[in-house]
């Protein structure tokens, strides 16, 4: 069994949790990389490709981009803040993740209501696949945030700080993926 | 050294057919071929970036190991240094 350590190991230079999250993020990069590769294939090979500016809601997409960027900034600040200051930052971050998911739900329902579903064309098939998988990552990050917040009494502040540091790296990744999705689908 | 040099010469002197990508070799030029090429470029970029990250990470390990004091074999697989808050077990 690998013991949980909060300090950097002499051999790796990082704590176990940091090493673990980097390995996890490497696997996530490969997962999204494969999907973006499929997107490139389908888009370049498609005889016609709709413009996201015409078929998607740019105001909602932009709002979600800003929401996620602010949320990531808050979690990034929480990683270096003392616990009394980190707690509200994490809570606001959770609230913004819920706001992001709410806007995404509104966007999805409007698209489905008007018949813009994955079976319509390749654009919507890739759009729903990528944004859906991304939304699942936001849900997972939200659950992890709440788990880290609720575990502070049980595991102590030092271990919670390690969890917040790992979560901040995760949220930066989730934000970067969203930026690419926003660029590929909403702005092109 | 000689073996790698020989392999490089052989690789460089091979005809274009030998370099052909097995995915799109002999495919007709068209949108699908262009799409496959774009997909390969994206996936190769992602894969090479991740592998480069691993290489940098492993290089850091090697450099760090050179600066560390060697430990007796009995301690090599023992538990690493723990902080005061370490809770035993994998969480």
Interface residues (C-beta under 8 A of the other chain):
Chain A: X1 X2 X3 X4 X5 X6 X7 X9 X10 X11 X12 X13 X22 X26 X29 X30 X33 X34 X36 X37 X38 X40 X41 X42 X43 X44 X45 X46 X47 X155 X156 X157 X158 X159
Chain B: X31 X32 X34 X35 X36 X37 X38 X39 X40 X41 X42 X43 X46 X47 X49 X50 X53 X54 X57 X60 X61 X64 X65 X68 X79 X80 X81 X82 X83 X84 X85 X86 X87 X88 X89 X90 X91
